[in-house]
Amino acid sequence: MTRIIHKEDKGPMQIKVGNESKWICMCGLTNNQPFCDGSHKKTADEEAGKVYQYNPDGTRTELK
């Protein structure tokens, strides 16, 4: 089943657990949910107002 999820964040959210930081994925691209694995770097050149689909092979398609 395919699911389209609206995400606009381009970076993770830091959560402090005692003295330790955990980074929670906010872009939806991580392979280690709910934790960030750096996949948000793929979103750096996205243009505002455009919609993108990220494919299983790592490529990105602009949706119209």
N, C-alpha and C positions, 0 to 999 in steps of 0.2 A: 504494500500500500504506500502511496506517495502522499506526503503532507506538506503543504506550503505554510510556512510560519513567517509572520512579519517581524523582522528584527532590524533595528537601526544602529545599535551600538557597534563600535568598531574595536572595542577593547574589553578586557576583563574587569570584574569588580573584585576589589580586595576585601577579604573578610579576615579579621584578626581573631585568632583562637589562642588566648593567652598571649605569649610572646611570638607565636608563629603566625605567618601570613599564609592564607589560602587564596587562590585566584579562581573565581567562578566565571565560566564562559558566559558572555553576554551576546556574542555574535551568532551562536548556534552552529558553528562549523567544527568544533572540537570533536575528536574521536574518543575523548575521555570524559564524557558528560558525568557530572556537571562541572568538571575542572577544566581550566584553560590549558591547551597544549600548544599555543602560539599560532593556531590556524587563522586568527583574526588578521594576521599580517597580509592575507590575501585580499582584504577589503580596503587596503590603504589608498588605492587609486579609484575607488568607486565614486561616481559623480552623484551629487545631491539631486533628488527628484527622479532618479532612475531606479528601476527594479531589476534585480539580478537573480539568476538561478545558478546555484553551485551544483555541478554534476558529480556523481560518484567517482569519476576519474580525476577530479580536482580542477577541471576546467570550469569556466564561468560563461554564462550566456546572458545577454541583456534581454529582458522581456519587454515587449511593447504594450 
